[in-house]
Amino acid sequence: MTHTSFPSQSSNLLHQRLEDALQNGSEIRIRTHDAGFIGIPIHLDAEFVELVYLYVNDEDYEDDTTNPYGRTVWLIKLSDITAIAYPFKTWSKQDLERWLEEDTLAPEPDNR
């Protein structure tokens, strides 16, 4: 993994989230004006983020069983990014159900 910190970007939330994903090896989703990308950041600098996406070849598309896996790498210009989705917190099914139940049982705030 390669990364470079830029002091002027320390307040840039997009750059912070990309840096976190790079450090944690987290899969992220990126939207640009006309495309979407999914992958794990492997490089980040002042202008670009590089994502790698590993996948299993589609059997209908590829009959070659000797190479069932593939890899795509995208180099995306940071100024083209319009949105990013990243993992924030995960729950087990039981934890989520308990959280939803607690939320429904919580009293409504008094907005007087």
Secondary structure by P-SEA (a helix, b strand, c coil): cbbbbbccccccaaaaaaaaaaaabbbbbbbccccccbbbbccccccbbbbbbbbccccccccccccccbbbbbbcccccccccccccccccaaaaaaaaaaaaaccccccc
